[in-house]
Amino acid sequence: DKTILCSVANSFGSSEEAKQSYRAPDGSLDARFFEDFGIYDLRHQKAFRRWLESEKDEAHFRGAEDRRGAPHTHGKCLRGLQSERCELPGGPLDTWLLSLGHGVRCYHAALKSFFEDPEQVFLAYTTFATDTPQFDRSFFAEIGITNEVHQNIFERWFEKRIQEVSSCPTS
């Protein structure tokens, strides 16, 4: 599905970043990759596994052929991930998610359903009831963020924003 390929391609700066973000300790592809990008078709999972678990880069797929000798479609798609960027819908959420890196753009659809920009996300998941603003970790459950690396990325962003807000002088 081109939508999945675009989402994966736009979530990472390179295939190496994708591999590092989702490589399990044993070198295999972490199953969270499929959950995070909504890849449920077993054929697509197999193609992504071969690509991300390979020690070789996309060149591994150059000239790959299926059993009939025809060019391997998944190989063509995966080769394009690094060489050709998919068109982004644009907007502040896309810009923000891409700036965070590490594949967190896969949460774009979930965030876009409720928010137009990162400031709205920040205000919705920051509690100002005490002297010190706090990040509301329900963000992870509500947006569907189960990947610990992604949770850490978002948590660091929230903490940085809280520090920025806290250091601003009040009038």
N, C-alpha and C positions, 0 to 999 in steps of 0.2 A: 504494500500500500504506500503510495507516494507520500501521504500525510505522515506516516510513521518515519519514513526515510528523511523527510524534511525536518521533522522534530528532532531526530537524532543528529542530523547534520548541523542543525542550528544550535544545538545544545553544547557542542564541543568545538574548541578551536582546532583540534586535530584528532586523528584516530588514536594517537598515543594518549591524549587526555581521556578519551572514552575508555580505553583499555585500563588506564590507571584508576579511573573512578569506579570501575565495576569489576576489577580483578579480585577474585577471592584469594585467600592465603595460599591455596593449593595451585594457583595459576589458572583455574577455570573461571568461566564467566559467572558472576554472582547472579542468581535468579531474580534479584531485585531489579535488574536491568529491564527484564520483561514486564514486571509489574509497573515500574515507573513510566515506561513508554507505551504500555497497553499492547504489548506484542503477545497475542494469544495463539496465533496460527503456528503450529509446530514446524512447518517448513520454514517460516521466517525465523523462528527461534534457532533452528539448525544453522541457517545461513549466517546469522549474527554470531552464533557461537564459534563457527569456523573462522570467521573474520576476526573476532576479538580475542580468541584463544590462540590464534596463530602467532608465532614469533615473527612472521613476515608481515609486511604491511599490505595495503590494498593491492600491491603488485602481485600478491599471491593469487588474486582472482583474475589477473590478466590472462586471457586465452583459455580460461576455464570453460569446459564444455560439459553438457549433460550427456546422458547415455546415448542419445541419438547423434551426437556430434555437433549439436547446435550450441551457439554461445549460451553460457549459463546466465540466465536473467538476473538472479540474485547477485552474481558477481559484478555485473554491469552496474546495478543499483548501488552496491556497496563501494565500488570504485569511485562513484560520483560523490560520495559523502564528503570527501576531502577536497576534491578538485572543483566541485560546482556547488555553490551555496544556493539553497532554496530561498524563495521569496518570503520575506517575513511580513506578517500583517502590520508590523510597526506599532508605534505607541509607547508610552512610558513603561508599561509592564514588560514589554519585550526588551526594551533597552536595559531596564533594571535586571531582569533575569539573566540576560546575556552578560551583563557586567559581573554578576556573581560567579558565572562559569560553572564548571564541574557537572554539567548536565541538568541543572535545576530548571531549565526552560521547560522541561516536561510537565511542570505544574502550571503552565500558562493557562490552559483551559479551565482548570479548577479555580484559579485566581480571577480570571477574566469574567467568570460568572457573577462575581460579587464586587470587584474592584476595578477602577480605571487607572490607578497609579499606585506606586509604592507607598506614598504618604498615607493613602487610605488604608492600606494593609497595616502600616505601622500604628495608626490611630486605633484600628479595630482590635489589635492584639497587644496593646500596651495598656497596663493598668496604672492609672494616675491617682489611685485612692490613697496612697501613702505618700510620705515625703519623697521617697525614692521611687520613680516609675519602675515597673516590673514587666518583663516579657511574659505574655500569657501563652504557655506551652500547649494550650488546646489548639493552637494554630496547626500543629502537626497532624492531629487527628482530623480536624475539620477539612484540611486541604488534602489529606491522604499522604503525608510525607512519612514513610517508614524507614527510608534509607538514613542510617546514622550520619553518614558523611554529609548528606544534604541537610539534615537537621542541624548539624554543627555550623554549616555555612549560613543558614538562615538565622540561627541563634546569634552568631557573631555579628551579623548585619544589624539585628535588633539591638544588641548590646552597644554597638557603635553609635547607632541613632539615639539611643537613650542617653549615652554620654554626651552627645552633641546637644541634645535638648536640655539636659541637666546643667550643662556649663553655660547656657545662654543666660545673660542677666535678665531678671524680670523687671518690668517697668512699674 
